[in-house]
Amino acid sequence: ETGVTQTPRHLVMGMTNKKSLKCEQHLGHNAMYWYKQSAKKPLELMFVYNFKEQTENNSVPSRFSPECPNSSHLFLHLHTLQPEDSALYLCASSPGGLAGLYNEQFFGPGTRLTVL
Amino acid sequence: AQSVTQLDSQVPVFEEAPVELRCNYSSSVSVYLFWYVQYPNQGLQLLLKYLSGSTLVKGINGFEAEFNKSQTSFHLRKPSVHISDTAEYFCAVSVAVDTGRRALTFGSGTRLQVQP
């Protein structure tokens, strides 16, 4: 596998379910990101991890819980979501260190989430 | 704070015609500039980037962009489009927010629709 992979590609869940999204990068990067992409809206940065430490949380509701066990893996744990949380969730990575953050980012294909 | 404006939400164009997708940004500090493309059901893929040097940047798939500091623009161009160029295009700006740290901001996207 190369690049950034995300699983599952599609997910349908009820508002009371608990699910997790997984992201894995094979680029040797040390920074990873979660974005939310909704129709007709700009990409919304949700979380940033740099060397496994969370460095940014853009006022994301607590029903979204990220986890970064190592520099190659990133999870987004979901619980008691709302229908308005339906969107494409994109993971990205970039070279780590403060100077590398927010430069060129490499994106995964996304997980299309539908909350019923 | 920086912002990115993509003036056109949709651009219809006939195959083999030239196209320009517009991007303007607001920032008083030095910037890095990016264009990403998103094909249906896929993540974002880097088309090209400007970090420094020549203001005319060439990217993949025959695209190019020109950085114009005085007009704070980074418009994307292609002299002859193909049906396969139909996709969403995102402009992004990375600016330094403090020592060693940058922030990346995406525009709202432009949908390029190439018609036969």
Interface residues (C-beta under 8 A of the other chain):
Chain A: V4 Q6 K40 K41 P42 L43 L45 L90 A92 G97 L98 A99 L101 Y102 N103 E104 Q105 F106 F107 G108 P109 G110 R112
Chain B: Y32 F34 Y36 N41 Q42 G43 L44 Q45 L46 K49 F90 S94 G100 R101 R102 A103 L104 F106 G107 S108 G109
